[in-house]
C-alpha cells in the first residue's frame, strides 16, 4: 500500500524540483537583466557565476535521472547560501528571500524524489 502512495508522490517531487530549478534560473535572469541591471562589463561575469552552474543539471533533471537529482542537491545548498548572502543586504532582501525559497523547493524536491525513486526501484527489483 505504501508503494502505491510513494509512486504517486514521485511526480509531485519531480515537479517541485523543476519549479525550484527554473524559479532560480528565471529569478536570476530577471533580477540582473531587468529589475536590478548591472554595469555592462559585470553582467557576463555575474551571469556566468550565478546562472552558469544551473546549466549543468538541466538535461538530467528534465529526463528525471536519479543521479542528476542526487548531485543537484549540492547546487541547491549553494544557492541557499547565495540567497542568505543577498538577504543580508537591505537593498536585495526580497530577492534573497526569493532565492532562499526557490532553493529550498529545489532541495526538498530533489531529496524526496531521489528517496522515493530509489525505494520504488528497490521494490521493483525485489518483486522481479
Buried (B, 14 or more C-beta within 10 A) or exposed (E): EEEEEBBEBBEEBBEBBBBBBBBBBEBBBEBBEEEEEBEEEEEEEBBEEBBEBBEEBBEBBEEBBBEBBBEBBEBBEEBBEBBBEBBEEEEBEEBBBBBBBBBBBBBBBBBBBBBBBEBBEEBEEEEE
